[in-house]
Amino acid sequence: MQSIVTKVVCKAFERIAPLRLAEKWDKVSRLLESPFQRANANRVLLTIDLTPDVLAEALRTPTAFIVSYHPSIFSPLPSLTLSTPLQASLLSLAVNGISLYCPHTSLDSVHGGINDWLARGVKGESDNGDVSIIGDVKGDNEGGAGRIVTLDRSIDIGELVKRIKNHLQLEQVDVGHPMTPKPIRTVAICAGAGESMLSDIDADVYFTGEMPHHAVLAAVAKGVYVVLCGHTNTERGYLPVLAEKLRATFSQLTEETVVTESERTELKNLQLEVFVSKEDRHPLQRM
């Protein structure tokens, strides 16, 4: 029988980032469900990736559920053994009563999700700007796979980079400069890896986590600035925002009839908590 934590987490994400917004190629939703609920565990742990360090953190804390933004299971697994760190981690979760959920591109697309959060950083504190959607608008104007910010006024690349670094709390980013400097009014945004989303977009700047070498060369050759921040650096700063959304949604679900009376009592006694992983980090460090 599905545990109350699993039930509530899945219902909460259908409100926060409905799975219908995910890209067709993506692997989202509940990726692993333990056959039992871990005893005396009331913590939902948020991370970008399920790494061995994050797994160790989950096992030494009262974690009942992990929300991993990136899908830990993407390609089909030919087996489940201890032969790889990923398979060993999945087995460890299962035998310790910890389940796993992935929102990925549904959280990118949804209004108020990761791409909109990145857009707020581009606009800064004083620029209202206009935000439009890249890609197909899904559902009732619920979101799309990327964003274009049109600023109220033109700024130079130095000001934009300052805004981005402040928003992402980074000391350095990589910037591709076109041959002729120009003022910036439009910034195309894609969290994570932006080549397929941004390469044909008409904008002054492509802002994303990573792009292949030749895609960067092509962009700057046609006069577009490229700002690359590291794949997960464009995503990790959103986790505290997601934590607040989950806490509020858990509170709402506890009071509503989407759970039974006995489940409502169990939830109140459990006092479900949400934490952002302290061990989750970008895999590459500048030295």
Beta strands, then each sheet from edge to edge (+ up, - down):
strand 1: 29-32
strand 2: 43-47
strand 3: 63-68
strand 4: 99-102
strand 5: 130-134
strand 6: 146-155
strand 7: 174-176
strand 8: 184-193
strand 9: 205-210
strand 10: 225-228
strand 11: 273-276
sheet 1: 1+ 4- 3- 2- 11-
sheet 2: 5+ 6- 8+ 9+ 10+ 7-
end
